[in-house]
Amino acid sequence: MSFHSFTVSMGWLAVSSGLVGTFAQFRRVRTLGVEGVSLATWVLFAYMCCFWIAYGFAARSAEVTLGSILILPMQLGILARLKPWLHWAVPLRALGYFILCCVMPTILWGWAGGVYGTGVAMTINRAPQLIELIRQRDASGVSAVSWFVGVFGCTLWITYYVGAHLWAALTATAFAGVANLAIALLATWRHAQARQDLVASEVFAT
């Protein structure tokens, strides 16, 4: 197998990992609710997913385009559970942030500028979820598995971008992967705390 074929296969594997990770979060909010899940983070995910779809067409990358198209419905399903219409200011602020970081750089400096801006946005947009996990002890709605799969997916995408020579996308994805890892580790810690609290309460009850 040539290096190019290898990186292309990593791209399609990244598409699959994105589906698995997003489905894990989607399933968790359906079964356990949205406690600890950040509306701001998932609104920005949906906005940026639309950006990646457009970028995938521009870069003639079927992997990027299809990977974003397939996960968008699940992202919208998660948002529906978060009821953004009850907190309309959050989607509006997120839209302004998306335009500032992603749309304007694309208009001014082309797709590369937009992708670098998206890298900044993808990193910062994890901040609300990190803050939510720090602030709120109950993180039952947050899937640590989903975020760990996201880390794995970022690694696959980085490999694909090396072969496709999409350096702006590689940089953006690397920063997002580090932020994903921070959320995954923090969510794992919160879930461990919840299990300890449950054991303690059962011991106390007996």
C-alpha positions as CSV (number, residue, x, y, z in Angstrom):
1,M,0.0,0.0,0.0
2,S,1.3,3.4,-0.9
3,F,1.5,6.3,1.6
4,H,-1.2,8.1,-0.3
5,S,-3.5,5.1,-0.2
6,F,-2.8,4.7,3.5
7,T,-3.7,8.3,4.3
8,V,-6.9,8.1,2.3
9,S,-7.9,5.0,4.3
10,M,-7.2,6.9,7.5
11,G,-9.5,9.6,6.2
12,W,-12.4,7.1,5.8
13,L,-11.6,5.6,9.1
14,A,-11.8,9.1,10.6
15,V,-15.3,9.5,9.1
16,S,-16.3,6.3,10.8
17,S,-14.9,7.4,14.1
18,G,-16.7,10.7,13.9
19,L,-20.0,8.8,13.5
20,V,-19.2,6.5,16.4
21,G,-18.2,9.3,18.7
22,T,-21.2,11.6,17.9
23,F,-23.6,8.7,18.1
24,A,-22.2,7.8,21.6
25,Q,-23.0,11.4,22.8
26,F,-26.4,11.4,21.0
27,R,-27.4,8.1,22.6
28,R,-26.2,9.3,26.1
29,V,-28.3,12.5,26.0
30,R,-31.3,10.4,24.9
31,T,-31.0,7.9,27.7
32,L,-29.5,9.9,30.6
33,G,-30.5,13.5,29.8
34,V,-28.4,16.6,29.1
35,E,-26.9,17.3,32.6
36,G,-23.4,18.7,32.2
37,V,-23.8,19.1,28.4
38,S,-22.9,22.6,27.1
39,L,-25.4,24.2,24.7
40,A,-22.8,26.7,23.5
41,T,-20.3,24.0,22.5
42,W,-22.9,22.0,20.5
43,V,-24.3,25.0,18.8
44,L,-20.8,25.9,17.6
45,F,-20.2,22.2,16.6
46,A,-23.3,22.5,14.3
47,Y,-22.2,25.8,12.8
48,M,-18.6,24.5,12.1
49,C,-19.9,21.3,10.7
50,C,-21.6,23.4,8.0
51,F,-18.3,25.1,7.4
52,W,-16.4,21.8,7.0
53,I,-19.1,20.6,4.5
54,A,-18.4,23.7,2.4
55,Y,-14.7,23.4,2.8
56,G,-14.8,19.7,1.8
57,F,-16.4,20.7,-1.5
58,A,-13.9,23.5,-2.0
59,A,-11.0,21.1,-1.3
60,R,-12.5,18.3,-3.3
61,S,-12.3,16.0,-0.3
62,A,-15.1,13.5,-0.2
63,E,-13.9,12.4,3.2
64,V,-14.3,15.8,4.8
65,T,-17.6,16.5,3.1
66,L,-19.2,13.2,3.8
67,G,-17.8,13.0,7.4
68,S,-19.5,16.3,8.2
69,I,-22.8,15.6,6.4
70,L,-23.2,12.3,8.2
71,I,-22.8,13.6,11.8
72,L,-24.8,16.9,11.3
73,P,-28.2,15.2,11.9
74,M,-27.0,13.7,15.2
75,Q,-25.5,17.1,16.3
76,L,-28.9,18.7,15.5
77,G,-30.6,15.9,17.5
78,I,-28.4,16.7,20.5
79,L,-29.2,20.4,20.1
80,A,-32.9,19.5,20.1
81,R,-32.5,17.9,23.5
82,L,-30.8,21.1,24.8
83,K,-33.7,23.2,23.6
84,P,-31.7,26.2,22.2
85,W,-35.0,28.1,21.6
86,L,-35.3,28.6,25.3
87,H,-31.9,30.2,25.5
88,W,-31.9,32.1,22.2
89,A,-29.0,34.4,23.2
90,V,-26.6,31.5,23.2
91,P,-27.1,30.5,19.5
92,L,-27.0,34.2,18.6
93,R,-23.6,34.7,20.4
94,A,-22.3,31.5,18.9
95,L,-23.3,32.7,15.4
96,G,-21.5,36.0,15.9
97,Y,-18.4,34.1,17.1
98,F,-18.6,31.7,14.1
99,I,-18.9,34.6,11.6
100,L,-15.9,36.4,13.3
101,C,-13.6,33.3,13.5
102,C,-14.7,31.4,10.4
103,V,-16.7,33.3,7.8
104,M,-14.8,36.6,7.9
105,P,-11.3,35.0,7.6
106,T,-12.5,33.0,4.7
107,I,-13.8,36.1,2.9
108,L,-10.6,38.0,3.6
109,W,-7.9,35.4,3.1
110,G,-9.5,32.5,1.4
111,W,-10.2,28.9,2.6
112,A,-6.8,28.6,4.4
113,G,-7.6,31.7,6.5
114,G,-11.0,30.3,7.3
115,V,-9.7,26.9,8.3
116,Y,-7.1,28.5,10.6
117,G,-9.9,30.6,12.1
118,T,-11.9,27.5,12.5
119,G,-9.0,25.9,14.3
120,V,-9.1,28.7,16.9
121,A,-12.9,28.4,17.1
122,M,-12.8,24.6,17.5
123,T,-10.4,24.9,20.3
124,I,-12.1,27.8,22.1
125,N,-15.6,26.3,21.6
126,R,-14.6,23.4,23.9
127,A,-14.1,25.9,26.7
128,P,-17.9,26.0,27.6
129,Q,-17.9,22.2,28.0
130,L,-14.7,22.3,30.1
131,I,-16.2,25.1,32.3
132,E,-19.4,23.1,32.6
133,L,-17.6,20.0,33.7
134,I,-15.5,22.0,36.3
135,R,-18.5,24.0,37.5
136,Q,-21.1,21.2,37.7
137,R,-20.5,18.0,39.5
138,D,-23.2,16.1,37.7
139,A,-21.8,15.2,34.2
140,S,-24.2,12.3,33.6
141,G,-25.1,13.6,30.2
142,V,-21.5,13.9,29.0
143,S,-20.1,10.8,27.2
144,A,-16.3,10.4,28.0
145,V,-16.2,7.7,25.3
146,S,-17.5,10.1,22.7
147,W,-14.7,12.6,23.5
148,F,-12.0,9.9,23.6
149,V,-13.2,8.7,20.2
150,G,-13.0,12.4,19.1
151,V,-9.3,12.3,20.1
152,F,-8.7,9.2,18.1
153,G,-10.6,10.7,15.1
154,C,-8.5,13.9,15.2
155,T,-5.4,11.6,15.0
156,L,-6.8,9.9,12.0
157,W,-7.7,13.2,10.3
158,I,-4.2,14.6,10.9
159,T,-2.8,11.5,9.1
160,Y,-5.2,12.1,6.3
161,Y,-4.4,15.8,6.0
162,V,-0.6,15.0,5.8
163,G,-1.3,12.9,2.7
164,A,-3.7,15.4,1.2
165,H,-1.3,18.3,2.0
166,L,-4.0,20.3,3.8
167,W,-1.8,21.9,6.3
168,A,-4.3,24.5,7.6
169,A,-6.8,21.7,8.4
170,L,-4.1,19.6,10.0
171,T,-3.2,22.5,12.4
172,A,-6.8,23.2,13.2
173,T,-7.5,19.6,14.0
174,A,-4.4,19.2,16.2
175,F,-5.5,22.0,18.5
176,A,-9.1,20.6,18.6
177,G,-7.7,17.1,19.5
178,V,-5.8,18.5,22.5
179,A,-9.0,20.2,23.7
180,N,-11.0,17.0,23.1
181,L,-8.5,15.1,25.3
182,A,-8.9,17.6,28.1
183,I,-12.7,17.2,28.1
184,A,-12.5,13.4,27.9
185,L,-10.2,13.2,30.9
186,L,-12.3,15.7,32.9
187,A,-15.5,13.8,32.1
188,T,-13.9,10.5,33.2
189,W,-13.0,12.1,36.5
190,R,-16.5,13.4,37.0
191,H,-18.0,10.0,36.3
192,A,-15.6,8.3,38.7
193,Q,-16.7,10.8,41.4
194,A,-20.3,10.0,40.7
195,R,-19.6,6.3,41.2
196,Q,-17.8,7.0,44.4
197,D,-20.7,9.1,45.6
198,L,-23.1,6.3,44.8
199,V,-21.1,3.7,46.7
200,A,-20.8,6.1,49.7
201,S,-24.5,6.7,49.7
202,E,-25.3,3.0,49.6
203,V,-22.8,2.3,52.5
204,F,-24.4,5.1,54.5
205,A,-27.9,3.8,53.8
206,T,-27.0,0.4,55.2
